[in-house]
Amino acid sequence: MSFCKLKSLYLILMGILFTGISLQYSLAASQDSKIIRLNYSSAEELEKDLKPIVPQVLITPIFDEIENTTFVLQLVNDYDFKDPNEEPVLEKNDDIGFTHGYRIEIKKNLAPQGFDNYYLTISYESQLHTNSDTPEEFNNDYRDVIYLNDRGFWQADVFFKEQNLLEVVTGKIKAQDALYWKAGVGFIEINADDSDRPFLFSSIEHQRWLHESVNDIKGATIREYNYLSNEDASKRGVYLTAEAGRDYSLYMGDENRVFLRPSIRTRISSIKDSSYVGANIEIGNDFTPPEEFTFLPALRVSANMDIEKYTDGSTYRSYGFRVSAKYKYFTTTLKHTVPLDNEPGYLNPLPNDFFNRDSLQPRKDATTWLILEGHLP
């Protein structure tokens, strides 16, 4: 029995009870068709006796449903929590590769169709990919190629590609033991020459602001960057995207559910080599606090494996972990993603005529995501 069916039944029963009408309701309680006659004078009594009869849906809707409107802010960084001014320097090359990014989105619940719920999402995402203009020297010891800038802080020259995505998506909200899907259209930009854009639209500006602020507050702590223009690599286009998957319950208890979610997806883009087909599998556990601890947040812990196959023949694999906590109208998520392959070729920031560019990929650094969600009731 789906969550929506149970919710409808519950609301009907509660409405009858609270209007003061005596309720007599019959339902099959077992496979041998024994009939139990229910005659209750209060909603509390009815709810108590329904619990052992009706299958529990538990807490999956807490994390996946969109009751009205949800606002989401995602921030990503490859910071490895190490001091870049200490030995060994080979481990201090964060800020090279996929280094900074953010995503803002608005999700709106659409009118339900039958027992299914659908949503509309509008989002903007910016991701910064960089590499040194002297990759081999930088990887050997970046201190050989950095220099003091006009602000008096250490600086490095980098090529960059900023991938910007504006997207509109509609889909079926994920639900317990059910199929889900989404499909949309978007605008894609590969910016390789403009490093001076407004803060709201640029992951480059986010990196610049963060590094300069930290150095202004704490002194010479992290590197600053000079972004080298490569106008020939800038591109703009459009794309179509689609995803489909299914939710499976592996275990259900009184206060938790273990789930498995395999899915497939694709992006068809007008920018060369940026189209792909992909697959993801996620396993997770949802926890809800017992009744005596309702002041605690609901929790979701999950792990996933992801693969993308691009039209240039390259493969990008990664795995990750995430922890989410939701309390009333706010959800906070920490996600850690570890790449197993170099970035897709179309995001290589080195110029096309750069000698041996394909073998000078940055080190595969993990990224950490902070995701903040606010929900309107």
VMD Tcl script that draws the C-alpha trace (Angstrom):
set ca {
  {0.00 0.00 0.00}
  {1.48 3.35 -1.05}
  {2.10 6.26 1.29}
  {-0.45 8.42 -0.55}
  {-3.17 5.73 -0.19}
  {-2.48 5.39 3.50}
  {-2.45 9.15 3.93}
  {-5.82 9.47 2.14}
  {-7.37 6.71 4.24}
  {-6.03 8.27 7.42}
  {-7.36 11.73 6.54}
  {-10.83 10.37 5.71}
  {-11.00 8.45 8.95}
  {-9.79 11.39 10.99}
  {-12.29 13.70 9.36}
  {-15.16 11.42 10.22}
  {-13.99 11.00 13.79}
  {-13.48 14.69 14.48}
  {-16.98 15.54 13.21}
  {-18.33 13.46 16.09}
  {-19.87 10.68 13.93}
  {-19.54 7.18 15.39}
  {-17.37 5.10 13.03}
  {-17.85 1.44 12.20}
  {-15.30 0.22 9.66}
  {-14.60 -3.31 8.40}
  {-11.41 -4.49 6.77}
  {-9.65 -7.79 6.05}
  {-6.99 -8.33 8.69}
  {-5.48 -11.56 7.36}
  {-5.35 -13.87 4.38}
  {-8.13 -16.12 5.71}
  {-10.55 -13.15 5.40}
  {-11.32 -12.76 9.07}
  {-13.25 -9.54 9.54}
  {-12.55 -7.22 12.43}
  {-15.19 -4.67 13.34}
  {-13.73 -1.40 14.45}
  {-15.77 0.97 16.54}
  {-13.73 3.82 18.05}
  {-14.61 7.09 19.68}
  {-11.23 8.76 19.19}
  {-8.58 9.11 16.52}
  {-5.88 8.01 18.95}
  {-7.50 4.63 19.54}
  {-7.98 4.02 15.82}
  {-4.40 4.96 14.96}
  {-3.03 2.66 17.68}
  {-4.89 -0.38 16.34}
  {-4.15 0.37 12.67}
  {-0.38 0.29 13.22}
  {0.00 -3.52 13.44}
  {-2.36 -4.07 10.48}
  {-1.33 -1.46 7.90}
  {2.17 -1.76 6.34}
  {4.49 0.94 7.65}
  {5.83 3.46 5.15}
  {8.01 5.13 7.76}
  {10.30 8.00 6.94}
  {11.29 7.87 3.28}
  {8.81 10.68 2.45}
  {10.54 12.88 5.03}
  {13.56 13.20 2.73}
  {12.07 12.75 -0.75}
  {8.68 14.44 -0.74}
  {8.30 18.07 -1.75}
  {5.28 19.29 0.19}
  {5.15 22.74 -1.36}
  {8.37 24.49 -2.41}
  {11.98 23.66 -1.55}
  {14.98 25.97 -1.90}
  {18.40 24.31 -2.24}
  {21.95 25.66 -2.04}
  {24.89 23.33 -2.77}
  {28.54 24.28 -2.23}
  {31.47 22.08 -3.31}
  {35.21 22.32 -2.67}
  {38.22 20.01 -3.03}
  {39.79 21.26 0.21}
  {41.68 18.34 1.79}
  {41.98 19.80 5.31}
  {45.78 19.90 5.06}
  {48.16 22.83 5.42}
  {49.42 23.73 1.91}
  {52.56 25.25 3.44}
  {53.87 22.03 4.99}
  {55.65 18.96 3.60}
  {55.13 16.87 1.60}
  {54.13 19.34 -1.07}
  {52.93 16.64 -3.48}
  {49.86 16.24 -1.27}
  {48.98 19.91 -1.32}
  {47.70 20.37 -4.84}
  {44.06 21.04 -4.08}
  {42.51 23.84 -6.17}
  {43.71 22.03 -9.28}
  {41.16 19.98 -11.23}
  {37.50 20.18 -10.17}
  {38.05 22.61 -7.33}
  {35.06 24.88 -6.62}
  {31.39 24.93 -7.46}
  {27.88 25.67 -6.34}
  {24.29 24.99 -7.33}
  {21.08 26.83 -6.52}
  {17.66 25.37 -7.26}
  {13.97 25.77 -6.58}
  {11.74 22.68 -6.44}
  {7.99 23.02 -6.70}
  {5.47 20.27 -6.01}
  {2.96 20.03 -8.85}
  {-0.64 18.89 -8.57}
  {-0.71 15.14 -7.77}
  {-1.97 12.77 -10.46}
  {-3.77 9.83 -8.86}
  {-1.48 8.53 -6.12}
  {1.73 9.89 -7.69}
  {3.37 13.24 -7.01}
  {5.31 15.26 -9.58}
  {7.64 18.22 -9.30}
  {9.30 21.00 -11.30}
  {12.88 22.15 -10.67}
  {14.71 25.24 -11.95}
  {18.44 25.24 -11.21}
  {21.72 27.01 -11.98}
  {25.08 25.33 -11.43}
  {28.67 26.51 -11.87}
  {31.75 24.26 -11.65}
  {35.38 25.37 -11.86}
  {38.05 23.12 -13.41}
  {41.67 24.34 -13.48}
  {45.23 23.27 -14.30}
  {48.58 25.01 -13.96}
  {50.15 26.56 -17.05}
  {53.25 24.50 -16.10}
  {51.65 21.24 -14.92}
  {54.80 19.14 -14.53}
  {56.68 21.75 -12.51}
  {53.60 22.46 -10.43}
  {53.13 18.79 -9.60}
  {56.80 18.34 -8.68}
  {56.86 21.33 -6.33}
  {54.38 24.16 -6.83}
  {56.64 26.48 -4.85}
  {58.90 26.67 -7.91}
  {56.23 28.35 -10.04}
  {54.24 30.55 -7.63}
  {55.06 34.22 -7.12}
  {54.00 37.17 -5.00}
  {51.11 39.16 -6.45}
  {50.30 42.84 -6.02}
  {48.45 42.05 -2.78}
  {51.58 40.49 -1.32}
  {50.25 36.91 -1.37}
  {51.46 33.82 -3.23}
  {49.83 33.33 -6.61}
  {49.83 30.76 -9.43}
  {48.85 31.04 -13.10}
  {46.14 28.60 -14.20}
  {44.09 27.75 -17.24}
  {40.42 27.21 -16.45}
  {37.12 25.90 -17.72}
  {34.01 27.00 -15.90}
  {31.02 24.80 -16.71}
  {27.73 26.64 -16.21}
  {24.37 24.85 -16.44}
  {20.90 26.39 -16.43}
  {18.27 23.66 -16.29}
  {14.51 23.08 -16.10}
  {13.43 19.58 -15.08}
  {10.15 17.85 -14.30}
  {9.74 14.41 -12.84}
  {8.04 11.95 -10.52}
  {9.04 12.29 -6.87}
  {11.00 9.35 -5.47}
  {8.78 7.10 -3.35}
  {9.13 3.82 -1.50}
  {9.20 0.69 -3.72}
  {8.24 2.66 -6.82}
  {9.62 3.83 -10.14}
  {10.79 7.43 -10.43}
  {11.96 9.52 -13.36}
  {12.88 13.03 -14.47}
  {13.44 14.78 -17.80}
  {14.48 18.27 -18.73}
  {16.19 20.75 -20.98}
  {19.11 23.03 -20.28}
  {21.63 25.61 -21.44}
  {25.32 24.69 -21.12}
  {28.30 27.04 -21.25}
  {32.00 26.24 -21.15}
  {33.62 29.52 -20.10}
  {37.40 29.56 -20.68}
  {38.11 33.25 -21.18}
  {36.00 35.43 -18.85}
  {37.22 35.41 -15.23}
  {35.50 38.62 -14.17}
  {31.81 37.85 -13.75}
  {29.29 38.69 -11.01}
  {29.56 36.62 -7.84}
  {26.13 35.03 -8.27}
  {26.97 33.48 -11.65}
  {30.61 32.44 -11.35}
  {32.45 29.71 -9.46}
  {35.68 31.56 -10.36}
  {34.49 34.54 -8.37}
  {33.58 32.23 -5.48}
  {37.13 30.86 -5.39}
  {38.68 34.31 -5.69}
  {36.49 35.75 -2.93}
  {37.10 32.81 -0.57}
  {40.89 32.75 -0.99}
  {41.33 36.50 -0.73}
  {39.08 36.64 2.34}
  {40.99 33.86 4.12}
  {44.33 35.52 3.36}
  {43.07 38.93 4.49}
  {41.90 37.45 7.78}
  {44.62 34.90 8.54}
  {47.59 36.14 6.53}
  {49.32 34.18 3.74}
  {47.43 30.91 4.15}
  {46.27 29.69 0.72}
  {47.25 30.39 -2.86}
  {45.54 32.97 -5.01}
  {45.22 32.55 -8.77}
  {45.64 34.41 -12.03}
  {43.15 32.98 -14.54}
  {44.59 32.71 -18.07}
  {42.21 33.28 -20.96}
  {41.73 30.61 -23.64}
  {39.01 32.09 -25.81}
  {39.03 29.29 -28.39}
  {37.85 26.81 -25.74}
  {34.72 28.76 -24.76}
  {31.48 27.20 -26.04}
  {27.72 27.50 -25.57}
  {24.97 25.05 -26.35}
  {21.79 23.30 -25.25}
  {21.07 19.81 -23.98}
  {18.37 17.32 -23.09}
  {18.59 15.21 -19.94}
  {16.65 12.24 -18.59}
  {16.88 9.78 -15.71}
  {14.87 6.75 -14.55}
  {15.24 4.52 -11.52}
  {13.47 2.44 -8.93}
  {13.36 2.28 -5.14}
  {13.56 -1.10 -3.37}
  {13.06 -1.74 0.33}
  {15.68 -4.19 1.61}
  {14.64 -3.99 5.26}
  {11.94 -2.21 7.23}
  {11.86 -1.77 11.00}
  {9.85 0.34 13.38}
  {12.18 3.33 13.03}
  {14.38 2.69 10.00}
  {14.34 1.46 6.40}
  {17.22 0.16 4.27}
  {16.75 0.97 0.59}
  {18.44 0.31 -2.77}
  {18.10 2.67 -5.73}
  {19.56 1.74 -9.13}
  {19.12 4.31 -11.92}
  {20.21 5.16 -15.45}
  {20.47 8.58 -17.06}
  {21.64 10.39 -20.18}
  {22.53 13.84 -21.45}
  {22.40 14.75 -25.14}
  {24.34 17.98 -25.68}
  {25.15 20.17 -28.64}
  {28.70 20.71 -27.28}
  {31.12 18.15 -28.66}
  {32.09 15.28 -26.33}
  {29.84 16.45 -23.47}
  {27.04 13.93 -24.12}
  {27.01 10.76 -22.06}
  {25.05 7.82 -20.69}
  {25.38 7.01 -17.02}
  {24.31 4.69 -14.25}
  {24.16 5.00 -10.48}
  {23.44 2.64 -7.62}
  {22.77 3.91 -4.10}
  {22.22 2.00 -0.88}
  {21.04 3.83 2.20}
  {19.36 3.73 5.57}
  {16.70 6.14 6.79}
  {16.28 6.63 10.53}
  {13.51 8.39 12.39}
  {13.70 9.11 16.13}
  {11.32 7.20 18.40}
  {8.27 8.99 19.75}
  {9.97 9.96 22.99}
  {12.80 11.68 21.05}
  {10.87 13.62 18.43}
  {13.06 16.66 19.12}
  {15.86 14.86 17.24}
  {16.18 15.12 13.43}
  {15.49 12.30 10.99}
  {18.68 10.90 9.44}
  {19.67 9.39 6.11}
  {23.04 7.68 5.55}
  {23.91 6.37 2.08}
  {26.71 5.32 -0.26}
  {26.75 5.24 -4.04}
  {28.74 4.21 -7.10}
  {28.44 6.22 -10.32}
  {29.68 5.81 -13.91}
  {29.43 8.03 -17.00}
  {30.42 7.03 -20.55}
  {31.08 9.98 -22.89}
  {30.83 10.20 -26.66}
  {34.60 10.63 -27.00}
  {35.03 7.16 -25.48}
  {36.20 8.33 -22.05}
  {34.77 6.95 -18.81}
  {34.32 8.79 -15.54}
  {33.69 6.74 -12.40}
  {33.27 7.86 -8.81}
  {31.94 6.70 -5.47}
  {30.68 8.67 -2.52}
  {29.02 8.86 0.86}
  {26.41 11.23 2.25}
  {24.71 12.00 5.54}
  {21.50 14.03 5.75}
  {19.63 15.38 8.76}
  {16.14 16.88 8.50}
  {14.36 18.76 11.24}
  {10.98 20.29 10.43}
  {11.60 22.74 7.59}
  {15.37 22.38 7.14}
  {17.65 19.67 5.76}
  {21.45 19.65 5.93}
  {23.57 17.20 3.92}
  {27.29 16.48 3.77}
  {28.44 14.54 0.70}
  {31.95 13.29 -0.05}
  {32.78 12.13 -3.60}
  {35.95 10.30 -4.68}
  {36.80 10.16 -8.42}
  {38.38 7.03 -9.91}
  {39.14 8.51 -13.35}
  {40.40 11.75 -14.84}
  {37.83 14.39 -15.65}
  {35.96 14.07 -18.97}
  {38.04 15.32 -21.89}
  {35.78 18.25 -22.73}
  {36.55 19.74 -19.29}
  {40.36 19.58 -19.68}
  {41.33 23.25 -19.16}
  {44.66 23.06 -21.02}
  {44.60 24.56 -24.55}
  {44.14 22.08 -27.40}
  {47.65 22.81 -28.73}
  {49.27 22.32 -25.31}
  {52.03 19.71 -25.63}
  {51.02 16.33 -24.25}
  {47.85 17.81 -22.72}
  {46.01 14.49 -22.30}
  {48.73 13.06 -20.06}
  {48.98 16.20 -17.88}
  {45.69 15.78 -16.08}
  {45.48 17.09 -12.50}
  {45.55 14.70 -9.58}
  {42.15 13.11 -8.90}
  {41.07 14.99 -5.77}
  {37.99 14.14 -3.72}
  {35.33 16.81 -3.28}
  {33.12 17.64 -0.31}
  {29.62 19.06 -0.72}
  {27.53 21.04 1.75}
  {23.84 21.00 0.79}
  {21.31 23.23 2.56}
  {17.57 22.92 1.96}
  {14.68 25.01 3.20}
  {11.12 23.68 2.87}
  {7.91 25.65 2.75}
  {5.01 23.79 4.45}
}
mol new
graphics top color blue
foreach p $ca { graphics top sphere $p radius 0.5 }
foreach p [lrange $ca 0 end-1] q [lrange $ca 1 end] { graphics top cylinder $p $q radius 0.2 }
display resetview
